[in-house]
Amino acid sequence: MRPFRVIVVGAGRVGMALAKTLAAEPGFSVVLVDGVAEVVDRAHGAGFDAQVCDVLDETPFAALLRGGDAVVAAVPEKLVPQVAATAARLGLAHLDFSDPHSTGLLRREPSAAGPAVLPGCGVSPGLVDDIVAELIAAFDTVDDLVVRVGAIPREPSGRLGYGDIWDVNGLISEYTRPAEAVVDGRATRVTSLGGYETFEWNGRPYEAFVTADGSRSLMDLCRGRVANAAFKTIRHPGHLDHMLFLLDELKLRSRLDMLANLLRNALPHPSEDMVLIHVTARGVVDGAAAERTAVREIASDPSGASALACGAAQYATAQLQALARHAAEANA
């Protein structure tokens, strides 16, 4: 059988991590596409088939996609709909890592009616949603749900205990915008950085607190099924106290541009990071009160891929394996 051909659009951290993961899986061939020549050169240097093309240059971009079985949009969120539209015109399956509430893409399983459209296939949305869905499915009713997710250095460094792991602007947005929650069965907005708590995992302490973003897809899972739900970010102890000092005592909440510059210049680059997912549900199971916790830890790759990129690559690979199996069965 011929390999299942995956076109990965975007050869950044996530795109490269996915290409490496797929390269280790039998039955796949991978082509990387990026609009930046230097990025493509790095992909070539890593041993991948890579092509230079701007996704907005429609004719050559469509030509590169022809002959593929699935297209993965590992690109900035604003470009995802363009990649999805081109894939749809060519009859190719589409997968991306962005929040479908932002891109407007609706999930569609592969069928005779058309190829698959699989948005939100990263760590969150994606893996976290599956963990939450499986956990709450075991309950008759769920009274309280706390979803904690954090991408953090494996070993804390400095007073913030944090590092240059992902986009600083996204981090600040999480800390300063209102967050979504479920209270008494109703979706509501709450102030970020509240709901502080501490917990332990593998003998180490962590803290968690409410932040914005990352919860929109989970709100759909909770609707009508969970009485109270909170979505929190995990950090090493002491992080929140020092962030509140910067935001409130130094009054950088009104100078977010200055805060962003400070963090970009000051945050260290951790040699090893991790993603920790720690979800707790309380409610009724088989008529009795119960509490259950699901935990998942994702490590960074020794080659330099971040834990977030590795987690997204692993989850996307599982989705692509399912698409490949479906294609093989359809062609049998």
N, C-alpha and C positions, 0 to 999 in steps of 0.2 A: 504494500500500500504506500502511496505517496505521502510525504509528511504533511501535517496540518500547518499551513503557512500563515504566520502571524506577522502583521506589519505593525511595529511599535512606533508611533509618531511622538517624537520627543525623546532625546537621548540624554536627558538629565539624570538626576539621582534615581528616580523611580523607574524611568524607562530602561536605564542600564541594569538596574537590579533585576527587573523583569526579564530582560534579555539573557542575563546570566543564569537565572533560574530555569528558564525555558530551554536553554542550551544543554542543561544537565538532564532534561527529560526526553525519553525516547519518543519519536513520532512527531517532533516539532521542527520547523525551520523558522528562522527569525530574520527579519530585515528591519533595521532602524532607519528612521527618517527624521531629519532635523534641519531647521532653517539656518543654523549657524555652522559655518565651515569648520571652525576650530573644534566644535563639539563632535562633529562627524569624524574629524581626524582622530580624536581620542577614541571614538568607538572603533575605528579601523585599527588603531593601535592595540586595542583589547581583543582583536581577532574577529570582529563582527562585520557582516555585510551591512554597510550604511550608505545612505544617499542624502545629498543636500537638496532640500526643497522647502519652499514656504507653503504652508497649508492654505494660505489665501491666494496662491497662484493656482487657480482651479484646474486648468488643463494638465500641466505636468504633474500636479499632485494626484489627480485621478488616474493618470497613466501609471504612476508608481504603485497605486493600490490594486490595480487590476491583476488578477491572478492570485490574490490573497484569499484566505478563508475567513480571517477575522482581523479587525483593525482596533488597536488599543490607543486611546488618546491620553498620553502621558504629558499633556501640555497645560498651560495656564487655563483656568476655568473659562475665560472669555472665548477661547478658541475651540472648546469642546463641541459646541453645536455645529460648527463648520465641519469638523472631522466627521461627526455623526451624520450630517446631511450628505456628505460625499460617499460615505460607506453605504448609506441607504440607497442612493442612486445606483450604486454598483451592485447592490444585492449582497453586501458583506455584513457579517456580524460585527457589532460595535461594543466595545467595553471601555469604561473610563473610571477615574478615581474621584470625580467631583460630586458634590452634593446635588442630587437631581432636583431639589427645590430651587437651586440657583440656575441650573442649565435648562430646566423645563423638560428634560428627557424622561419618558416613562418606560419602566422596565417591561420588556417583552421577551418571553421565552421563545426559543426556536420552534418553528412550526411550518406547515405547508403554506401558511398565510404570509410568511416573511421571515427574514433572518432575525437573530436575537439582538436585542438592545439591552445592555447590562450596565447601567450607570452606578456610580457609588460603590466601586469594588476595591476600596482600599482598606485601611484599618478602621477608620470611622469617617464617613459611613462605610459599611461593609462587614468586616469581621466582628466588630462590636455588636452590630445589629443582630447577627446570627447568634452570638453568645447570649444576648439578652432574650431573644425569641425562644431559644431552647430552654433557658432557665425558667421563664415565667410560664411556659407551656406545661411545666410539671405541677403548677399550682391550680387549685380550684378557684381561688381568688387571691389577688395580691394586694396587700394593704400598703406596703412600703417597698420602694425600689430605689437603690442608690447605685448609679453607674459611675465608676471612677476610671478615668483613663489618663495616662501621662507618658509623654516622651521625655525622658530625663537622662542625665549622665549616670552611668552605673555607679560611679563614685562622685559624691558632691565636691564641688570646688568653689571656694570663696563663700561669702556670706549668703549669696543668693542660691548657692548649691545648684546652679543651672549652667547652661552652655548654649553656644550657637548651634542649635539643632534644627530649627526651621525658621521660617520667615518672621522677622521681628515685628513687622506691622501686623501680621496675623495674631501674634502673641498679645500685643497691646490691645487689639480689638477684642480679644477674648476677655481681657481683664477689665475693660472699661464700658462695654455695651451691656444692656440688660440681657439676662439669660432666661431661657424657657424652663418651666417646671410644671408639674401636675400637682394640684392641691385640691383635695376632696373631689377628685375625678375630673377636674376642669383644668384646661391649659391656662397658664398664667405667666406673667413676667415677674422676675425677681431681680434684685440687685446682684451683680457679679461680686465675687470675692467674699460672699457670705457663706453660711452653712459650714463653718470650719470644723474639721474633725481630724483625729489621728488614728492610725491603724498600723498593724504589723504584718509583714509578709516575709517568710523565710528568716525570721529573727531580726529583721531590720525595721526601724520605724519610718513611716511616711506620713505626710499630711495631705489633706484633700479639701477643696473648697469649690464653690459654684463658679463656673465661667460660662460665657456666651459661646455660641456656635458649637458644632459637634453634636447637637441634641435634636436637630430638626427631624431627621429620619426616625430617631428613637421616639419622638412624640407620636408618630403614626402608630408605632408598635404598642404604645401605652394607652392609646385612646380606647376607652370603654373596657379596659382590662386591668388597669392599675389605679388605685385610689390616690396614692401620693408617690411622686417620682422626682428625683433630683439628679442632675448630671454635673459631675465634678472633675476637676483636673487634679492629678497627683503630682506632688513635688516632694523634694527632700525637706525635712523639718527646718523651719526658719525662713523659708522662701517668702511666704506670704507677709510676714512681719516686715521684712525689708522692702518688699514691693509697696506696701502701704506707706512706709516711710518716704519712698520716692514719690509716690502719687499724691499723698495728702500733706505730709509735713513739709516736703520741699516744693509742694504745689505744682508738680509736673503733670498733674491730671489736666491742667489747662494749657500745657505746653508739650503735647504728645510728640511733636516733631523733635523736640530736644531730648525727650526720654528715649525715642527710637535711636537717635544718634549716640547717646550714651551707651545704650545696650549693645549696639553694633560694634562700638569701639572697645567695650569692656568685657563682653562675655567670652569666656575661653572656648576653644574648640576641643570638646572631649575626645579622647582617644577611643573610648568605648561608651556607647549609650544603650538604652533599653526602652522598650515600651511595656508598661505594666497596665493590665486590664484587671480590675477588681470589682466585681458586681455582686451586690447582696440583695436578696429578696426575702420579704417576710409576708406571711399570709397563711392560707389554709391548704393543706395537702391531705386528701383522703379524709376530710372532716376534722383534722387535728391541726392545731397551730404549729407552724414550722418556719424555720429560717434556713436558707441555703445560699451558698456563695460559690461563684465561678471565678477562677483566676487563670489568666494567661500571661506569660512573660515572653517577650520577643527580644532576641539579642541582635546587636549589630554584627555585620560581617567583618572578619579579619581583613578582607581586602579593602575596607573603607566604606562600604555601604551602610547607611544609618539604619537603625532598627525600624524606623517608620518606613523607609524604602523597602527593607527586607520583608516586613509584615505585609505591605501592599503587594509586593511581588508574589509572595506565597499565596495570598488570597486570590489574586487575579489568575495565577497559574491553575488553581483548583477550578475556577470558573471556565478557563480555556480548555482544561482537560475534559470537563463535562460537554463543552461544545464539540470537541473533537470526537468524543464517543457518539454523540448524537449524529454528527455528520457521517461517521463510519456506518452506523446502523441504517441511516437513510439511504446510503449508497450500496448497502449489502444486497 
